[in-house]
Amino acid sequence: MNDILTGKTEEHLTRGFSGFLFNQKASSALEILSKRAKKEGFDLRVVSSFRGFEQQKNIWQRKAQGQKVLLDSNGHPLKFEDLEPDQIVDAILRWSAFPGASRHHWGTDVDVFDANAVAADYEVQLTPQEVAGVFAPFYSWIDELVASDDAEGFFLPYDQDRGGIAPEAWHLSYRPVAKEYEKLYSEDFFIKHVSNLNELALIDEVKNRASEIYARFISNVAS
């Protein structure tokens, strides 16, 4: 189970909706949601489903070393050289999970968009600007379904700004399975996970703030 929670195995996954790796139940539910979206004129597509530990680690390393742009809470670029180490950690965690602590490790969470709203060669960025702009009708539809508890078991873990991860209108989580993983992913589990990592950039800052990071960026989600 530890490897499932930290994204170090794919044994719990199946090649499901649109060829992406998913928990089987989550994949089946997304298939139904996609058919419902089509009836409303939307083409629900996946940007990202399962992401393993190594992929999340690569994202972290690039951002922590200034090789990939960091964004503020409004989705605007920050100047890496102006930030202190703890500020870099906060900026990364605002938009990207710590390796081994991403909900995408579980196969229950997925980032989606409406392909009917853009050209075929459009590169989805998943930014607040897209939420308020080109994909606004689609995400409004998702919001309404979630609010009425009629989204095939999916909910929005980052539905509003709770001071941790920025609101993500595109991030759906399959509640029946994800909530069970949430229970297992305790503060003690995270602290132990972090204590076993030494090769990551800014790892000392994360270790020193592990309890705070858990409370602010991991367990701080919609119920």
C-alpha positions as CSV (number, residue, x, y, z in Angstrom):
1,M,0.0,0.0,0.0
2,N,2.9,2.4,0.7
3,D,4.0,2.2,-2.9
4,I,0.5,2.9,-4.1
5,L,0.2,6.0,-1.9
6,T,3.5,7.4,-3.0
7,G,3.3,6.6,-6.7
8,K,6.0,3.9,-6.9
9,T,3.8,1.2,-8.5
10,E,1.2,0.8,-11.1
11,E,-0.2,-2.5,-9.8
12,H,-3.5,-0.9,-8.7
13,L,-4.2,0.6,-12.2
14,T,-5.6,-0.3,-15.5
15,R,-5.3,1.1,-19.0
16,G,-8.7,2.8,-19.0
17,F,-10.5,5.9,-20.4
18,S,-8.8,7.3,-23.5
19,G,-5.8,4.9,-22.9
20,F,-4.7,6.6,-19.6
21,L,-3.8,4.7,-16.4
22,F,-6.6,4.8,-13.9
23,N,-8.2,3.0,-11.0
24,Q,-10.8,0.8,-12.7
25,K,-13.8,2.3,-10.9
26,A,-12.6,5.8,-11.6
27,S,-12.1,5.1,-15.3
28,S,-15.6,3.6,-15.6
29,A,-17.1,6.6,-13.9
30,L,-15.2,9.0,-16.1
31,E,-16.5,7.2,-19.2
32,I,-20.1,7.9,-18.1
33,L,-19.2,11.5,-17.2
34,S,-17.7,11.9,-20.7
35,K,-20.9,10.7,-22.4
36,R,-22.9,13.1,-20.3
37,A,-20.6,15.9,-21.3
38,K,-21.0,15.1,-25.0
39,K,-24.8,15.5,-24.7
40,E,-24.1,19.0,-23.4
41,G,-21.8,19.9,-26.3
42,F,-18.5,19.3,-24.5
43,D,-15.7,16.9,-25.5
44,L,-14.2,15.9,-22.2
45,R,-10.5,15.1,-22.6
46,V,-7.8,14.1,-20.2
47,V,-4.6,16.2,-19.7
48,S,-3.2,14.0,-17.0
49,S,-4.3,11.0,-14.9
50,F,-1.8,8.8,-13.1
51,R,1.6,10.4,-12.5
52,G,4.2,8.2,-10.8
53,F,6.8,9.2,-8.2
54,E,9.6,9.7,-10.8
55,Q,7.5,12.0,-13.0
56,Q,6.4,14.1,-10.0
57,K,10.1,14.1,-8.8
58,N,11.1,15.5,-12.2
59,I,8.6,18.3,-12.0
60,W,9.8,19.1,-8.5
61,Q,13.5,19.1,-9.4
62,R,13.0,21.3,-12.5
63,K,11.0,23.9,-10.5
64,A,13.2,23.8,-7.4
65,Q,16.3,24.4,-9.6
66,G,14.8,27.2,-11.6
67,Q,14.6,25.2,-14.8
68,K,10.8,25.5,-15.0
69,V,8.8,28.6,-14.4
70,L,7.2,29.2,-11.0
71,L,3.8,30.9,-10.9
72,D,2.1,33.1,-8.3
73,S,-1.5,32.5,-7.1
74,N,-2.9,34.2,-10.2
75,G,-0.9,32.1,-12.6
76,H,1.7,34.8,-13.4
77,P,5.4,34.0,-13.6
78,L,7.7,34.7,-10.6
79,K,11.4,35.6,-10.7
80,F,13.2,32.6,-9.4
81,E,16.3,34.6,-8.4
82,D,14.2,36.9,-6.1
83,L,12.9,34.0,-4.0
84,E,14.2,32.6,-0.8
85,P,14.3,28.7,-0.5
86,D,11.1,28.6,1.6
87,Q,9.4,30.9,-0.9
88,I,10.4,28.5,-3.7
89,V,8.9,25.6,-1.8
90,D,5.6,27.4,-1.3
91,A,5.5,28.5,-4.9
92,I,6.0,24.9,-6.1
93,L,3.5,23.5,-3.8
94,R,0.9,26.1,-4.8
95,W,0.6,24.3,-8.2
96,S,2.5,21.0,-8.0
97,A,2.4,18.3,-5.3
98,F,5.5,17.1,-3.5
99,P,6.9,13.8,-5.0
100,G,5.1,10.9,-3.2
101,A,2.3,13.1,-2.0
102,S,0.3,13.7,-5.2
103,R,-3.3,12.5,-5.5
104,H,-2.4,11.7,-9.1
105,H,-0.3,8.8,-7.7
106,W,-3.6,7.0,-6.7
107,G,-5.2,6.7,-10.2
108,T,-8.3,8.3,-8.8
109,D,-7.6,11.9,-9.9
110,V,-7.6,13.4,-13.3
111,D,-7.2,16.8,-15.0
112,V,-9.7,17.4,-17.7
113,F,-10.6,20.0,-20.4
114,D,-13.1,20.6,-23.2
115,A,-11.5,19.8,-26.6
116,N,-14.5,21.4,-28.4
117,A,-13.5,24.8,-27.1
118,V,-10.1,25.0,-28.7
119,A,-8.3,24.1,-31.9
120,A,-6.8,20.6,-32.2
121,D,-3.3,21.9,-31.8
122,Y,-4.0,24.0,-28.8
123,E,-1.7,23.4,-25.8
124,V,-3.6,23.2,-22.6
125,Q,-1.9,25.1,-19.8
126,L,-4.4,24.6,-16.9
127,T,-4.3,28.2,-15.7
128,P,-6.8,30.5,-14.0
129,Q,-6.9,32.4,-17.3
130,E,-8.2,29.4,-19.1
131,V,-10.8,28.6,-16.4
132,A,-12.2,32.1,-16.7
133,G,-11.8,32.2,-20.4
134,V,-11.9,29.5,-23.1
135,F,-13.0,26.7,-20.9
136,A,-15.4,28.7,-18.7
137,P,-18.6,27.0,-19.9
138,F,-17.1,23.5,-19.4
139,Y,-15.8,24.1,-15.9
140,S,-19.1,25.8,-14.9
141,W,-20.9,22.7,-15.9
142,I,-18.5,20.6,-13.8
143,D,-19.0,22.9,-10.9
144,E,-22.8,22.5,-11.1
145,L,-22.6,18.7,-11.2
146,V,-20.3,18.6,-8.2
147,A,-22.4,21.0,-6.2
148,S,-25.4,18.8,-6.8
149,D,-23.5,15.7,-6.0
150,D,-24.3,14.4,-9.5
151,A,-20.8,14.0,-11.0
152,E,-20.6,10.2,-11.1
153,G,-18.7,10.1,-7.8
154,F,-16.2,12.8,-8.7
155,F,-15.6,15.9,-6.6
156,L,-13.2,18.9,-6.8
157,P,-10.6,18.6,-4.0
158,Y,-9.3,22.1,-4.8
159,D,-12.6,23.8,-5.3
160,Q,-11.6,27.0,-3.5
161,D,-8.6,28.7,-2.1
162,R,-7.9,27.3,1.3
163,G,-4.4,28.8,1.5
164,G,-2.7,25.7,0.2
165,I,-2.9,24.4,-3.4
166,A,-4.5,26.9,-5.7
167,P,-8.1,26.3,-6.9
168,E,-8.1,23.8,-9.7
169,A,-11.3,23.7,-11.6
170,W,-9.9,21.0,-13.9
171,H,-8.9,18.5,-11.2
172,L,-11.5,15.8,-10.5
173,S,-11.1,13.1,-7.9
174,Y,-13.1,9.9,-7.6
175,R,-14.4,10.1,-4.1
176,P,-15.3,6.5,-3.4
177,V,-11.7,5.4,-3.7
178,A,-9.7,8.6,-3.1
179,K,-11.3,9.2,0.3
180,E,-10.0,5.8,1.4
181,Y,-6.5,6.7,0.3
182,E,-6.8,10.1,2.1
183,K,-7.4,8.3,5.4
184,L,-4.3,6.2,4.9
185,Y,-2.1,9.2,4.0
186,S,-1.6,10.5,7.5
187,E,0.7,13.2,8.7
188,D,3.0,10.5,10.2
189,F,3.1,8.7,6.9
190,F,4.1,11.9,5.1
191,I,6.8,12.7,7.7
192,K,8.2,9.2,7.4
193,H,8.2,9.4,3.6
194,V,10.0,12.8,3.6
195,S,12.6,11.5,6.1
196,N,13.6,8.8,3.6
197,L,14.4,11.2,0.8
198,N,17.7,13.0,0.5
199,E,18.4,13.5,-3.1
200,L,15.7,16.1,-3.8
201,A,16.4,19.8,-4.1
202,L,15.2,21.8,-1.1
203,I,14.6,18.6,0.8
204,D,15.9,20.1,4.1
205,E,13.3,22.9,3.9
206,V,10.6,20.4,3.3
207,K,11.8,18.2,6.2
208,N,11.8,21.2,8.6
209,R,8.3,22.1,7.6
210,A,6.8,18.6,7.1
211,S,3.9,19.0,9.5
212,E,3.0,22.4,8.2
213,I,3.2,21.2,4.6
214,Y,1.0,18.3,5.3
215,A,-1.7,20.4,6.9
216,R,-1.5,23.2,4.3
217,F,-0.9,21.3,1.0
218,I,-1.9,17.7,1.5
219,S,-4.8,17.2,3.8
220,N,-6.3,20.7,3.1
221,V,-8.9,19.6,0.5
222,A,-12.7,19.6,0.1
223,S,-14.5,17.1,2.2
